[in-house]
Amino acid sequence: MSGGVDSAVAAARAVEAGHEVVGVHLALSRMPGTLRTGSRGCCTIEDSMDARRAANLLGIPFYVWDFSERFKEDVVDDFVAEYAAGRTPNPCLRCNEKIKFAALLDKAIALGFDAVATGHYATLVNGPHGRELHRASAWAKDQSYVLGVLTSEQLAHCYFPLGDTPSKDLVRAEAQRRGIQVAQKPDSHDICFIPDGDTRGWLGERLERRPGEIVDESGEVLGTHDGAPGYTVGQRRGLAIGRPAAGGRPRYVLSIRPVSNQLVVGEKEQLSIGRIAGGRTSLTGEPGFDLAERFDCEVQIRAHADPVPATARLTPIDEHERTEQHRAGATHEFVVDIDLDRAEPLRGVAPGQSAVLYLGTRVLGQFTIDRALPASGREGAPGATGAQRVASP
C-alpha cells in the first residue's frame, strides 16, 4: 500500500473477494522525514500515514517494512551507475524487478502469504503455457510496461485487482463511496527518490562532472559540456554550442560517449531509429515458439509511449557490432526492426531504456537497449545512436 488511491482500492477489492489481506507499506527512503512536494514522489511518511488510515478503514493489519538499504543498492545505485556509463535507465522497472516483486515477494512467501497484490493496471490470464501478463482493459492507464521485467515464477504469485477497471475515474469514485480519504489524492510522478524532478542536479551531487567536448558526427568540436551524466539522447535544452547548425536549426543529443566523454549532436531527423537491440533480457513466461526465428510483435520503449509494430529475434551478439554499451559477458540480445511500412521511426532512443515486447495484449518480455540504428542504413551511418564500436574482448 503506497498511500495512493490505486493500492487502497486494490486492497479493498481483495478484502471484498474474501482473501485474508495484510497491508504493507515499503519504507524506501533513507531520509524518513522527507515529505512529498506537491504530488511528486512517493513512499514518504505522509504516504505511509495515508496507507495506514486506509488499512484501518478496511479493518486489516498494517505494517511498514524497511527496504531502504535494498532500494539504495538495487535501484538508486544502479541508476547512478547507469548514468555514469552513458545510459538512461528506468528506475521504476528496476524497483518492480528488484524490490516489489523480488525482495517483497520473497519475504511475503517466506511468511506464508500466497501472493502480493498491487494497484497496477494490468491483467493476468491463464494461457496454454501458464500464467500470462496482459495489458489492462483501460489502455490509457495500462501499466504492463513497467511490469515487463516480471518472470513466470513471480507472476504466479501476483494479483492485480484493478486490471479490468475501465478508467481511473471509476477507481476514484469507488474510493469515494468506500470512504477512503485518498480518493482525490494526486498521482505521484517523476522519480520517487528525486522529488524535485531535477535529475541533472541530483546526479551532479553524486557523480564527478568532467568537462568534455560536444561534437557532430564527423568529429568536429562545436562546444563543451560540464559533465555528460544527466544528458540523454534526444535532449535539446542545456547544450552550450557556440555556432548554429545550417539554417539555424536546433541540435539534439544523438549519443553519449562515456569513454571519450563526448556528446554527439545532430539534427532532429537524425534521431529517427528503425532498429534497436540489447540484452539484460527477461521473459514473462514460455513464448510457445522459437525466439531465434524472426517473429511479429509490437515494441514499446517508454511507459507512456505508443507501441509500434516490429519484428524481433533473440540472437547471439555479432562480435563486430559489440559496443561499449554491451554489458560484460553478454552473449545474446534481442534485435528488433520497426515495421516502417506501418509505423513512424522511433525517436530519441537512448541506451539504457527498457524495450518491452508485446504479442497483441500479451507481454512477452523485455530487454535493455544497448544500441540503436537509423531508420535507413547500417550502424555507423548518420543518425546511429549509442556508443562507439570497440574491439571485441
C-alpha positions as a LaTeX table, in Angstrom:
\begin{tabular}{lrrr}
\hline
Residue & $x$ (\AA) & $y$ (\AA) & $z$ (\AA) \\
\hline
Met1 & 0.00 & 0.00 & 0.00 \\
Ser2 & 1.82 & 3.05 & $-1.29$ \\
Gly3 & $-0.60$ & 5.53 & 0.24 \\
Gly4 & $-2.31$ & 6.26 & $-3.06$ \\
Val5 & $-5.83$ & 5.59 & $-4.23$ \\
Asp6 & $-4.98$ & 2.66 & $-6.53$ \\
Ser7 & $-3.39$ & 0.45 & $-3.89$ \\
Ala8 & $-6.10$ & 1.36 & $-1.36$ \\
Val9 & $-8.88$ & 0.27 & $-3.73$ \\
Ala10 & $-6.90$ & $-2.83$ & $-4.71$ \\
Ala11 & $-6.72$ & $-3.80$ & $-1.02$ \\
Ala12 & $-10.44$ & $-3.10$ & $-0.58$ \\
Arg13 & $-11.31$ & $-5.35$ & $-3.52$ \\
Ala14 & $-9.06$ & $-8.11$ & $-2.18$ \\
Val15 & $-10.87$ & $-7.95$ & 1.17 \\
Glu16 & $-14.25$ & $-7.93$ & $-0.54$ \\
Ala17 & $-13.23$ & $-11.01$ & $-2.57$ \\
Gly18 & $-12.77$ & $-12.92$ & 0.66 \\
His19 & $-8.98$ & $-13.00$ & 0.85 \\
Glu20 & $-7.04$ & $-12.67$ & 4.09 \\
Val21 & $-5.33$ & $-9.34$ & 3.47 \\
Val22 & $-2.44$ & $-7.62$ & 5.23 \\
Gly23 & $-1.42$ & $-4.09$ & 4.25 \\
Val24 & 2.29 & $-3.43$ & 3.79 \\
His25 & 3.92 & $-0.07$ & 3.12 \\
Leu26 & 7.50 & $-0.05$ & 1.88 \\
Ala27 & 9.87 & 2.40 & 3.56 \\
Leu28 & 12.31 & 3.08 & 0.74 \\
Ser29 & 13.76 & 6.45 & 1.71 \\
Arg30 & 16.90 & 6.74 & 3.81 \\
Met31 & 15.58 & 10.15 & 4.88 \\
Pro32 & 12.25 & 9.22 & 6.53 \\
Gly33 & 11.48 & 12.80 & 7.46 \\
Thr34 & 11.21 & 13.85 & 3.84 \\
Leu35 & 7.70 & 14.87 & 2.79 \\
Arg36 & 6.34 & 14.87 & $-0.71$ \\
Thr37 & 6.48 & 18.15 & $-2.60$ \\
Gly38 & 3.06 & 18.62 & $-4.15$ \\
Ser39 & 2.25 & 15.39 & $-5.97$ \\
Arg40 & 5.87 & 14.44 & $-6.61$ \\
Gly41 & 7.49 & 11.41 & $-5.11$ \\
Cys42 & 6.06 & 8.57 & $-3.07$ \\
Cys43 & 6.87 & 6.32 & $-0.12$ \\
Thr44 & 7.23 & 9.17 & 2.39 \\
Ile45 & 5.98 & 9.44 & 5.97 \\
Glu46 & 2.94 & 11.29 & 4.66 \\
Asp47 & 2.22 & 8.41 & 2.29 \\
Ser48 & 2.65 & 5.77 & 4.99 \\
Met49 & 0.10 & 7.62 & 7.16 \\
Asp50 & $-2.35$ & 7.67 & 4.24 \\
Ala51 & $-1.83$ & 3.94 & 3.75 \\
Arg52 & $-2.33$ & 3.23 & 7.46 \\
Arg53 & $-5.62$ & 5.17 & 7.52 \\
Ala54 & $-6.87$ & 3.16 & 4.53 \\
Ala55 & $-5.88$ & $-0.11$ & 6.20 \\
Asn56 & $-7.64$ & 0.91 & 9.41 \\
Leu57 & $-10.79$ & 1.72 & 7.44 \\
Leu58 & $-10.66$ & $-1.72$ & 5.81 \\
Gly59 & $-10.01$ & $-3.42$ & 9.14 \\
Ile60 & $-6.80$ & $-5.15$ & 8.02 \\
Pro61 & $-3.44$ & $-5.41$ & 9.79 \\
Phe62 & $-0.85$ & $-2.90$ & 8.59 \\
Tyr63 & 2.95 & $-2.98$ & 8.67 \\
Val64 & 5.80 & $-0.83$ & 7.41 \\
Trp65 & 8.70 & $-2.87$ & 6.04 \\
Asp66 & 12.07 & $-1.14$ & 5.77 \\
Phe67 & 13.62 & $-1.93$ & 2.40 \\
Ser68 & 15.64 & 1.29 & 2.21 \\
Glu69 & 19.04 & $-0.42$ & 2.11 \\
Arg70 & 17.99 & $-2.85$ & $-0.60$ \\
Phe71 & 16.34 & 0.00 & $-2.54$ \\
Lys72 & 19.52 & 2.06 & $-2.40$ \\
Glu73 & 21.68 & $-0.81$ & $-3.64$ \\
Asp74 & 19.39 & $-2.21$ & $-6.33$ \\
Val75 & 17.65 & 0.90 & $-7.62$ \\
Val76 & 19.39 & 4.14 & $-6.62$ \\
Asp77 & 22.98 & 2.93 & $-7.01$ \\
Asp78 & 22.06 & 1.20 & $-10.28$ \\
Phe79 & 20.52 & 4.46 & $-11.52$ \\
Val80 & 23.73 & 6.37 & $-10.77$ \\
Ala81 & 25.94 & 3.70 & $-12.32$ \\
Glu82 & 23.87 & 3.62 & $-15.50$ \\
Tyr83 & 24.14 & 7.38 & $-15.99$ \\
Ala84 & 27.89 & 7.20 & $-15.28$ \\
Ala85 & 28.12 & 4.67 & $-18.12$ \\
Gly86 & 26.27 & 6.98 & $-20.52$ \\
Arg87 & 22.95 & 5.15 & $-20.33$ \\
Thr88 & 19.44 & 6.38 & $-19.45$ \\
Pro89 & 17.85 & 3.88 & $-17.03$ \\
Asn90 & 14.24 & 3.33 & $-15.95$ \\
Pro91 & 14.24 & 3.07 & $-12.14$ \\
Cys92 & 10.55 & 2.10 & $-11.97$ \\
Leu93 & 11.25 & $-1.15$ & $-13.81$ \\
Arg94 & 14.26 & $-1.84$ & $-11.59$ \\
Cys95 & 12.12 & $-1.22$ & $-8.49$ \\
Asn96 & 9.48 & $-3.67$ & $-9.69$ \\
Glu97 & 12.16 & $-6.19$ & $-10.64$ \\
Lys98 & 14.31 & $-5.95$ & $-7.51$ \\
Ile99 & 12.02 & $-4.66$ & $-4.75$ \\
Lys100 & 8.26 & $-5.08$ & $-5.14$ \\
Phe101 & 8.30 & $-8.43$ & $-6.92$ \\
Ala102 & 11.59 & $-9.83$ & $-5.64$ \\
Ala103 & 12.53 & $-8.66$ & $-2.13$ \\
Leu104 & 8.93 & $-8.03$ & $-1.06$ \\
Leu105 & 7.55 & $-11.14$ & $-2.74$ \\
Asp106 & 10.32 & $-13.35$ & $-1.33$ \\
Lys107 & 9.61 & $-12.10$ & 2.19 \\
Ala108 & 5.87 & $-12.49$ & 1.74 \\
Ile109 & 6.19 & $-16.10$ & 0.55 \\
Ala110 & 8.61 & $-16.90$ & 3.39 \\
Leu111 & 5.97 & $-15.62$ & 5.84 \\
Gly112 & 3.31 & $-17.87$ & 4.32 \\
Phe113 & 1.46 & $-15.47$ & 2.02 \\
Asp114 & 0.21 & $-16.69$ & $-1.35$ \\
Ala115 & 0.52 & $-13.51$ & $-3.40$ \\
Val116 & 1.41 & $-9.84$ & $-3.50$ \\
Ala117 & $-1.45$ & $-7.60$ & $-4.64$ \\
Thr118 & $-0.75$ & $-4.14$ & $-6.01$ \\
Gly119 & $-2.69$ & $-1.31$ & $-7.61$ \\
His120 & $-1.03$ & $-1.74$ & $-11.01$ \\
Tyr121 & $-3.30$ & $-1.60$ & $-14.05$ \\
Ala122 & $-2.54$ & $-4.92$ & $-15.75$ \\
Thr123 & $-4.26$ & $-8.27$ & $-16.13$ \\
Leu124 & $-3.25$ & $-11.90$ & $-15.67$ \\
Val125 & $-4.55$ & $-14.63$ & $-17.96$ \\
Asn126 & $-4.12$ & $-18.39$ & $-17.72$ \\
Gly127 & $-2.70$ & $-19.33$ & $-21.11$ \\
Pro128 & $-1.69$ & $-22.63$ & $-22.73$ \\
His129 & 1.84 & $-22.38$ & $-21.32$ \\
Gly130 & 0.98 & $-20.93$ & $-17.90$ \\
Arg131 & 0.06 & $-17.56$ & $-16.50$ \\
Glu132 & 0.43 & $-14.63$ & $-18.89$ \\
Leu133 & 0.75 & $-10.89$ & $-18.27$ \\
His134 & $-1.55$ & $-8.75$ & $-20.44$ \\
Arg135 & $-2.41$ & $-5.09$ & $-20.81$ \\
Ala136 & $-5.13$ & $-3.59$ & $-18.64$ \\
Ser137 & $-8.56$ & $-3.09$ & $-20.16$ \\
Ala138 & $-8.03$ & 0.69 & $-19.94$ \\
Trp139 & $-5.08$ & 1.28 & $-22.25$ \\
Ala140 & $-4.82$ & 4.91 & $-21.13$ \\
Lys141 & $-3.89$ & 3.68 & $-17.64$ \\
Asp142 & $-2.15$ & 0.46 & $-18.68$ \\
Gln143 & 0.98 & $-0.21$ & $-16.61$ \\
Ser144 & 2.05 & $-3.52$ & $-18.09$ \\
Tyr145 & 5.19 & $-1.82$ & $-19.47$ \\
Val146 & 6.71 & $-1.34$ & $-16.01$ \\
Leu147 & 5.83 & $-4.95$ & $-15.14$ \\
Gly148 & 7.60 & $-6.33$ & $-18.20$ \\
Val149 & 10.56 & $-7.43$ & $-16.06$ \\
Leu150 & 8.50 & $-9.99$ & $-14.12$ \\
Thr151 & 9.11 & $-13.70$ & $-14.59$ \\
Ser152 & 6.59 & $-16.52$ & $-14.81$ \\
Glu153 & 7.54 & $-17.59$ & $-11.27$ \\
Gln154 & 6.77 & $-14.09$ & $-9.97$ \\
Leu155 & 3.54 & $-13.78$ & $-11.93$ \\
Ala156 & 2.32 & $-16.98$ & $-10.28$ \\
His157 & 2.24 & $-15.01$ & $-7.01$ \\
Cys158 & 0.84 & $-11.71$ & $-8.31$ \\
Tyr159 & $-2.66$ & $-10.25$ & $-8.02$ \\
Phe160 & $-3.78$ & $-7.09$ & $-9.85$ \\
Pro161 & $-7.36$ & $-6.30$ & $-8.76$ \\
Leu162 & $-7.61$ & $-3.13$ & $-10.90$ \\
Gly163 & $-6.67$ & $-4.70$ & $-14.23$ \\
Asp164 & $-10.20$ & $-4.86$ & $-15.63$ \\
Thr165 & $-11.28$ & $-1.38$ & $-14.48$ \\
Pro166 & $-12.09$ & 0.83 & $-17.49$ \\
Ser167 & $-10.82$ & 4.12 & $-16.04$ \\
Lys168 & $-9.05$ & 5.79 & $-13.14$ \\
Asp169 & $-12.12$ & 7.97 & $-12.59$ \\
Leu170 & $-14.08$ & 4.84 & $-11.68$ \\
Val171 & $-11.41$ & 3.87 & $-9.16$ \\
Arg172 & $-11.56$ & 7.32 & $-7.56$ \\
Ala173 & $-15.36$ & 7.17 & $-7.46$ \\
Glu174 & $-15.19$ & 3.74 & $-5.81$ \\
Ala175 & $-12.73$ & 5.05 & $-3.22$ \\
Gln176 & $-15.09$ & 7.92 & $-2.51$ \\
Arg177 & $-18.01$ & 5.52 & $-1.98$ \\
Arg178 & $-15.91$ & 3.39 & 0.34 \\
Gly179 & $-14.91$ & 6.44 & 2.40 \\
Ile180 & $-11.21$ & 6.17 & 1.54 \\
Gln181 & $-9.68$ & 9.57 & 2.28 \\
Val182 & $-7.16$ & 9.49 & $-0.58$ \\
Ala183 & $-9.89$ & 9.25 & $-3.23$ \\
Gln184 & $-8.78$ & 12.53 & $-4.84$ \\
Lys185 & $-5.09$ & 12.35 & $-3.96$ \\
Pro186 & $-2.96$ & 13.35 & $-7.00$ \\
Asp187 & $-0.97$ & 10.64 & $-8.72$ \\
Ser188 & 2.71 & 10.56 & $-7.89$ \\
His189 & 5.05 & 11.24 & $-10.78$ \\
Asp190 & 8.70 & 11.73 & $-11.58$ \\
Ile191 & 11.41 & 9.63 & $-9.96$ \\
Cys192 & 10.44 & 8.92 & $-6.35$ \\
Phe193 & 13.95 & 9.48 & $-4.95$ \\
Ile194 & 14.31 & 12.78 & $-6.85$ \\
Pro195 & 11.12 & 14.50 & $-5.65$ \\
Asp196 & 12.01 & 17.94 & $-7.05$ \\
Gly197 & 12.42 & 16.46 & $-10.54$ \\
Asp198 & 15.92 & 17.90 & $-11.08$ \\
Thr199 & 17.65 & 14.72 & $-12.25$ \\
Arg200 & 20.71 & 16.51 & $-13.61$ \\
Gly201 & 21.24 & 18.45 & $-10.38$ \\
Trp202 & 20.74 & 15.30 & $-8.30$ \\
Leu203 & 23.28 & 13.39 & $-10.38$ \\
Gly204 & 25.70 & 16.31 & $-10.19$ \\
Glu205 & 25.93 & 15.81 & $-6.43$ \\
Arg206 & 26.84 & 12.12 & $-6.86$ \\
Leu207 & 28.96 & 11.94 & $-9.99$ \\
Glu208 & 32.09 & 13.79 & $-10.91$ \\
Arg209 & 31.42 & 16.31 & $-13.62$ \\
Arg210 & 34.24 & 16.17 & $-16.14$ \\
Pro211 & 34.06 & 18.85 & $-18.82$ \\
Gly212 & 34.18 & 17.43 & $-22.33$ \\
Glu213 & 33.54 & 18.14 & $-25.98$ \\
Ile214 & 30.30 & 18.48 & $-27.88$ \\
Val215 & 30.93 & 17.18 & $-31.38$ \\
Asp216 & 28.98 & 16.44 & $-34.54$ \\
Glu217 & 29.09 & 13.03 & $-36.18$ \\
Ser218 & 32.14 & 13.98 & $-38.25$ \\
Gly219 & 34.03 & 14.68 & $-35.02$ \\
Glu220 & 34.11 & 18.46 & $-35.40$ \\
Val221 & 34.09 & 20.17 & $-32.00$ \\
Leu222 & 31.12 & 22.51 & $-31.65$ \\
Gly223 & 31.28 & 23.37 & $-27.95$ \\
Thr224 & 31.84 & 21.97 & $-24.48$ \\
His225 & 29.71 & 20.46 & $-21.72$ \\
Asp226 & 30.28 & 20.48 & $-17.97$ \\
Gly227 & 29.69 & 16.75 & $-17.48$ \\
Ala228 & 27.97 & 14.10 & $-19.59$ \\
Pro229 & 25.92 & 12.47 & $-16.76$ \\
Gly230 & 22.43 & 13.90 & $-16.81$ \\
Tyr231 & 22.24 & 14.34 & $-20.56$ \\
Thr232 & 20.16 & 11.89 & $-22.55$ \\
Val233 & 19.57 & 11.07 & $-26.20$ \\
Gly234 & 17.02 & 13.43 & $-27.75$ \\
Gln235 & 17.80 & 16.29 & $-25.34$ \\
Arg236 & 17.87 & 19.78 & $-26.81$ \\
Arg237 & 17.99 & 22.16 & $-23.86$ \\
Gly238 & 21.19 & 22.86 & $-21.96$ \\
Leu239 & 23.61 & 22.40 & $-24.86$ \\
Ala240 & 26.29 & 25.10 & $-24.93$ \\
Ile241 & 27.00 & 25.24 & $-28.65$ \\
Gly242 & 28.61 & 28.37 & $-29.95$ \\
Arg243 & 27.68 & 28.12 & $-33.60$ \\
Pro244 & 24.24 & 27.29 & $-35.01$ \\
Ala245 & 23.54 & 24.50 & $-37.46$ \\
Ala246 & 22.98 & 25.21 & $-41.13$ \\
Gly247 & 19.77 & 27.15 & $-41.50$ \\
Gly248 & 19.69 & 27.85 & $-37.76$ \\
Arg249 & 18.05 & 24.52 & $-36.97$ \\
Pro250 & 18.38 & 23.25 & $-33.39$ \\
Arg251 & 20.67 & 20.40 & $-32.45$ \\
Tyr252 & 19.85 & 17.39 & $-30.29$ \\
Val253 & 21.94 & 14.86 & $-28.39$ \\
Leu254 & 22.35 & 11.84 & $-30.67$ \\
Ser255 & 24.60 & 9.77 & $-28.43$ \\
Ile256 & 26.80 & 9.87 & $-25.36$ \\
Arg257 & 30.34 & 8.51 & $-25.49$ \\
Pro258 & 31.35 & 7.76 & $-21.89$ \\
Val259 & 34.91 & 6.66 & $-22.74$ \\
Ser260 & 35.83 & 9.83 & $-24.63$ \\
Asn261 & 33.41 & 11.94 & $-22.51$ \\
Gln262 & 31.82 & 13.42 & $-25.63$ \\
Leu263 & 28.27 & 14.38 & $-26.52$ \\
Val264 & 27.42 & 13.78 & $-30.18$ \\
Val265 & 24.79 & 16.15 & $-31.52$ \\
Gly266 & 22.85 & 16.48 & $-34.75$ \\
Glu267 & 19.53 & 17.48 & $-36.25$ \\
Lys268 & 16.15 & 16.12 & $-35.23$ \\
Glu269 & 15.82 & 13.91 & $-38.30$ \\
Gln270 & 18.95 & 12.03 & $-37.21$ \\
Leu271 & 17.11 & 10.77 & $-34.12$ \\
Ser272 & 14.89 & 8.54 & $-36.27$ \\
Ile273 & 15.54 & 4.91 & $-35.39$ \\
Gly274 & 14.49 & 1.83 & $-37.33$ \\
Arg275 & 16.26 & $-0.90$ & $-35.32$ \\
Ile276 & 17.04 & $-1.39$ & $-31.65$ \\
Ala277 & 18.99 & $-4.17$ & $-29.98$ \\
Gly278 & 20.02 & $-5.05$ & $-26.47$ \\
Gly279 & 20.40 & $-7.52$ & $-23.65$ \\
Arg280 & 19.64 & $-7.90$ & $-19.94$ \\
Thr281 & 16.65 & $-9.82$ & $-21.27$ \\
Ser282 & 13.83 & $-11.49$ & $-19.38$ \\
Leu283 & 10.61 & $-13.27$ & $-20.36$ \\
Thr284 & 7.28 & $-13.23$ & $-18.55$ \\
Gly285 & 6.68 & $-16.85$ & $-19.50$ \\
Glu286 & 7.07 & $-19.57$ & $-22.10$ \\
Pro287 & 6.63 & $-17.90$ & $-25.51$ \\
Gly288 & 5.38 & $-21.03$ & $-27.25$ \\
Phe289 & 7.70 & $-20.59$ & $-30.26$ \\
Asp290 & 11.39 & $-20.38$ & $-31.13$ \\
Leu291 & 12.69 & $-16.91$ & $-30.28$ \\
Ala292 & 15.66 & $-17.42$ & $-32.59$ \\
Glu293 & 13.28 & $-17.27$ & $-35.55$ \\
Arg294 & 12.07 & $-13.81$ & $-36.53$ \\
Phe295 & 8.56 & $-13.16$ & $-35.18$ \\
Asp296 & 6.00 & $-10.35$ & $-35.45$ \\
Cys297 & 5.35 & $-8.28$ & $-32.34$ \\
Glu298 & 4.95 & $-4.74$ & $-31.05$ \\
Val299 & 7.61 & $-2.88$ & $-29.11$ \\
Gln300 & 7.17 & $-0.10$ & $-26.54$ \\
Ile301 & 10.16 & 1.89 & $-25.29$ \\
Arg302 & 8.57 & 4.18 & $-22.70$ \\
Ala303 & 5.80 & 3.80 & $-20.14$ \\
His304 & 3.52 & 6.27 & $-21.91$ \\
Ala305 & 4.64 & 5.68 & $-25.50$ \\
Asp306 & 2.52 & 4.03 & $-28.15$ \\
Pro307 & 3.61 & 0.53 & $-29.15$ \\
Val308 & 4.82 & 0.17 & $-32.72$ \\
Pro309 & 4.69 & $-2.90$ & $-35.00$ \\
Ala310 & 8.01 & $-4.67$ & $-35.40$ \\
Thr311 & 9.76 & $-7.96$ & $-36.00$ \\
Ala312 & 12.19 & $-9.41$ & $-33.49$ \\
Arg313 & 14.51 & $-12.30$ & $-32.79$ \\
Leu314 & 16.83 & $-13.40$ & $-29.98$ \\
Thr315 & 20.27 & $-13.92$ & $-31.47$ \\
Pro316 & 23.94 & $-14.22$ & $-30.46$ \\
Ile317 & 25.72 & $-10.87$ & $-30.38$ \\
Asp318 & 27.70 & $-10.22$ & $-33.54$ \\
Glu319 & 31.17 & $-9.50$ & $-32.17$ \\
His320 & 31.75 & $-7.00$ & $-34.98$ \\
Glu321 & 28.79 & $-4.98$ & $-33.69$ \\
Arg322 & 29.63 & $-5.16$ & $-29.98$ \\
Thr323 & 29.79 & $-1.67$ & $-28.46$ \\
Glu324 & 30.91 & $-0.26$ & $-25.14$ \\
Gln325 & 27.23 & $-0.23$ & $-24.14$ \\
His326 & 27.05 & $-4.03$ & $-24.21$ \\
Arg327 & 27.47 & $-5.42$ & $-20.72$ \\
Ala328 & 30.47 & $-7.58$ & $-19.94$ \\
Gly329 & 29.74 & $-11.24$ & $-20.53$ \\
Ala330 & 26.57 & $-10.62$ & $-22.57$ \\
Thr331 & 26.27 & $-13.26$ & $-25.31$ \\
His332 & 22.74 & $-12.81$ & $-26.73$ \\
Glu333 & 20.48 & $-9.88$ & $-27.49$ \\
Phe334 & 17.06 & $-9.12$ & $-28.89$ \\
Val335 & 17.25 & $-7.42$ & $-32.29$ \\
Val336 & 14.04 & $-5.56$ & $-33.16$ \\
Asp337 & 13.29 & $-3.99$ & $-36.55$ \\
Ile338 & 10.50 & $-1.42$ & $-36.67$ \\
Asp339 & 7.95 & $-2.09$ & $-39.42$ \\
Leu340 & 8.42 & 1.24 & $-41.20$ \\
Asp341 & 5.61 & 0.41 & $-43.62$ \\
Arg342 & 3.14 & 0.64 & $-40.70$ \\
Ala343 & 4.82 & 2.91 & $-38.17$ \\
Glu344 & 6.94 & 6.02 & $-37.94$ \\
Pro345 & 10.57 & 5.54 & $-36.85$ \\
Leu346 & 11.25 & 5.72 & $-33.13$ \\
Arg347 & 12.84 & 8.94 & $-31.91$ \\
Gly348 & 15.10 & 9.75 & $-29.01$ \\
Val349 & 16.05 & 6.15 & $-28.25$ \\
Ala350 & 18.74 & 6.01 & $-25.58$ \\
Pro351 & 20.91 & 3.09 & $-24.45$ \\
Gly352 & 19.70 & 2.01 & $-21.02$ \\
Gln353 & 16.00 & 2.40 & $-21.84$ \\
Ser354 & 13.83 & $-0.69$ & $-21.49$ \\
Ala355 & 12.05 & $-2.09$ & $-24.53$ \\
Val356 & 9.01 & $-4.27$ & $-23.80$ \\
Leu357 & 7.78 & $-6.72$ & $-26.42$ \\
Tyr358 & 4.07 & $-7.44$ & $-26.88$ \\
Leu359 & 2.16 & $-10.15$ & $-28.72$ \\
Gly360 & $-1.20$ & $-8.40$ & $-29.06$ \\
Thr361 & $-2.08$ & $-7.52$ & $-25.46$ \\
Arg362 & 0.30 & $-10.09$ & $-24.01$ \\
Val363 & 3.65 & $-9.02$ & $-22.58$ \\
Leu364 & 6.32 & $-11.37$ & $-23.91$ \\
Gly365 & 9.29 & $-9.87$ & $-22.08$ \\
Gln366 & 11.77 & $-7.03$ & $-22.14$ \\
Phe367 & 15.37 & $-6.06$ & $-22.78$ \\
Thr368 & 17.65 & $-3.12$ & $-22.07$ \\
Ile369 & 18.59 & $-1.19$ & $-25.20$ \\
Asp370 & 22.33 & $-1.21$ & $-25.93$ \\
Arg371 & 22.34 & 0.19 & $-29.45$ \\
Ala372 & 20.01 & 1.82 & $-31.94$ \\
Leu373 & 20.31 & 2.11 & $-35.69$ \\
Pro374 & 18.90 & 4.75 & $-38.02$ \\
Ala375 & 15.71 & 4.23 & $-39.95$ \\
Ser376 & 17.77 & 3.59 & $-43.07$ \\
Gly377 & 21.31 & 2.43 & $-43.49$ \\
Arg378 & 23.54 & 0.50 & $-41.15$ \\
Glu379 & 25.26 & 1.14 & $-37.85$ \\
Gly380 & 27.83 & 3.86 & $-38.17$ \\
Ala381 & 25.73 & 5.72 & $-40.74$ \\
Pro382 & 24.47 & 9.22 & $-39.89$ \\
Gly383 & 21.81 & 9.04 & $-37.23$ \\
Ala384 & 23.05 & 5.96 & $-35.37$ \\
Thr385 & 22.80 & 6.38 & $-31.63$ \\
Gly386 & 24.58 & 4.54 & $-28.88$ \\
Ala387 & 28.25 & 4.08 & $-28.18$ \\
Gln388 & 31.22 & 3.79 & $-30.49$ \\
Arg389 & 32.21 & 0.29 & $-31.52$ \\
Val390 & 35.05 & $-1.19$ & $-29.52$ \\
Ala391 & 37.32 & $-4.14$ & $-30.09$ \\
Ser392 & 35.83 & $-7.49$ & $-29.16$ \\
Pro393 & 37.05 & $-8.83$ & $-25.81$ \\
\hline
\end{tabular}
